[in-house]
């Protein structure tokens, strides 16, 4: 397994809107496409409280490219994203990192 850590650095004040989009739209579409979320986190103490961190689980990079690519090309996602961003973008930047578990990790 491999894990993808994504950090959504939100536009000022837009984190509540992003959380609502995940809760009401994005997770349903991910389920449709077979995207497996490990968890979601916001920052309590750190450099910014305008970030959403989340982790996805993949069998390998080929699965990630196929499944995430299918989601990104879904017309339903494009429509929902446009509707939720009618007052401006929610996200300023999305750094992501692909992680491999160590032999001593609880997550394999």
C-alpha positions as CSV (number, residue, x, y, z in Angstrom):
1,X,0.0,0.0,0.0
2,X,0.9,3.6,-0.4
3,X,-0.6,6.7,1.1
4,X,-1.2,10.2,-0.4
5,X,-1.1,13.1,2.0
6,X,-2.8,16.1,0.6
7,X,-2.9,19.6,2.2
8,X,-5.5,22.0,1.0
9,X,-4.3,25.5,1.8
10,X,-7.5,27.5,1.8
11,X,-8.2,31.0,0.7
12,X,-8.7,33.2,3.8
13,X,-12.0,32.3,5.5
14,X,-12.9,29.5,3.1
15,X,-12.1,26.5,5.2
16,X,-15.7,26.1,6.4
17,X,-16.9,26.1,2.8
18,X,-14.3,23.4,1.9
19,X,-15.3,21.2,4.8
20,X,-19.0,21.5,3.8
21,X,-18.1,20.5,0.2
22,X,-16.3,17.4,1.4
23,X,-19.1,16.5,3.8
24,X,-22.0,17.0,1.4
25,X,-20.5,16.4,-2.1
26,X,-16.9,15.1,-2.4
27,X,-17.1,12.1,-0.2
28,X,-20.2,10.7,-2.1
29,X,-18.3,11.1,-5.4
30,X,-15.2,9.5,-3.9
31,X,-17.3,6.5,-2.9
32,X,-18.7,6.3,-6.4
33,X,-15.2,6.2,-7.8
34,X,-13.6,3.9,-5.2
35,X,-11.4,6.5,-3.5
36,X,-10.4,5.3,0.0
37,X,-9.9,8.1,2.6
38,X,-7.9,7.2,5.7
39,X,-8.7,10.4,7.6
40,X,-9.1,14.2,7.6
41,X,-7.5,16.7,9.9
42,X,-7.6,20.5,10.6
43,X,-4.8,22.3,12.4
44,X,-5.2,23.1,16.1
45,X,-1.8,24.5,16.6
46,X,0.6,25.2,13.7
47,X,1.5,27.6,10.9
48,X,-2.0,28.0,9.6
49,X,-5.5,27.2,10.8
50,X,-6.8,27.5,7.2
51,X,-5.7,24.1,6.0
52,X,-7.4,20.7,5.6
53,X,-5.0,17.7,5.7
54,X,-6.2,14.4,4.5
55,X,-4.8,11.0,3.6
56,X,-5.8,8.6,0.8
57,X,-4.9,4.9,0.6
58,X,-3.8,3.4,-2.8
59,X,-2.6,-0.1,-3.8
60,X,-0.1,1.5,-6.1
61,X,0.5,4.5,-8.3
62,X,-1.4,2.9,-11.2
63,X,-4.5,2.6,-9.1
64,X,-4.2,6.2,-8.0
65,X,-3.8,7.5,-11.6
66,X,-6.8,5.5,-12.8
67,X,-9.2,6.1,-9.9
68,X,-8.3,9.7,-9.1
69,X,-8.2,10.5,-12.8
70,X,-11.7,9.2,-13.2
71,X,-12.9,11.4,-10.3
72,X,-11.2,14.5,-11.7
73,X,-12.9,13.9,-15.1
74,X,-16.4,13.3,-13.7
75,X,-18.8,15.9,-15.0
76,X,-20.8,15.7,-11.7
77,X,-17.6,16.8,-9.9
78,X,-17.0,19.7,-12.3
79,X,-20.5,20.9,-11.9
80,X,-20.4,20.7,-8.1
81,X,-17.0,22.3,-7.9
82,X,-18.1,25.2,-10.0
83,X,-21.2,25.7,-7.9
84,X,-19.3,25.7,-4.6
85,X,-16.7,28.2,-6.1
86,X,-19.2,30.7,-7.5
87,X,-18.1,33.2,-4.9
88,X,-14.4,32.5,-5.6
89,X,-11.9,29.7,-5.2
90,X,-11.8,27.8,-2.0
91,X,-8.2,26.6,-2.3
92,X,-5.0,28.5,-2.9
93,X,-2.6,25.6,-3.1
94,X,-2.6,21.8,-2.8
95,X,0.8,20.3,-1.9
96,X,0.7,16.5,-1.9
97,X,3.1,13.8,-0.9
98,X,3.2,10.0,-1.6
99,X,4.2,8.0,1.4
100,X,5.3,4.4,1.9
101,X,4.9,2.8,5.3
102,X,7.9,1.7,7.2
103,X,8.2,-2.0,8.4
104,X,7.4,-0.8,12.0
105,X,4.3,1.3,11.0
106,X,0.8,0.2,12.2
107,X,-0.4,1.2,8.8
108,X,0.9,-1.1,6.1
